[in-house]
Amino acid sequence: MGLFDMFRSDKGEQMSPHLAFVASLIYMMAADGVMDNEEVGQLLGVLGGEKQPDGTIGVGAQNRELLRKAQQIVRSTKLDVFLVQIAPILTDAQKMCILTNLVDSSLSDGVAEPEEQVMFEKFMRAFGIPEGRFRPFFEVISLKHDRTVFTDDRHPSNQPGFTVSLSI
């Protein structure tokens, strides 16, 4: 059995960047031991949820299979092994897409738990993305999730003269 054999499906298919993306999100969702509704909703959003006959949003057949494969990988593969194996098959854009979605998922319930922060750092290291390069993306996603700008008049970002900008 070779290293990548665990990523083969019953049909012999190899790990794909799309499958790596979905599995990465599931690893992040499970990092703190709790899968919040917001995280599940975010996963359904990136999978392209479809309206079901009962009016609920579910995953279509093709994405249901992708989700099944991703769950199988998460259950059977340690994160560190997964990261070593996926990093070489991803383009820079795919790595950045995964990272931005991981931050979005971790902040979707309002706070990135310590376990999620540690896991995110592992992804950045495995992908060779320095914190400084990712910082502008993080700032945008943090702003997206900081709803206190609407409820706290004393929020630092609501002070006279403050302008939102990205640091590069």
Summary of the structure (lengths in Angstrom):
residues: 168
radius of gyration: 17.7
end to end distance: 45.1
largest distance: 62.9
contacts: 431
relative contact order: 0.13
helix: 65%
strand: 2%
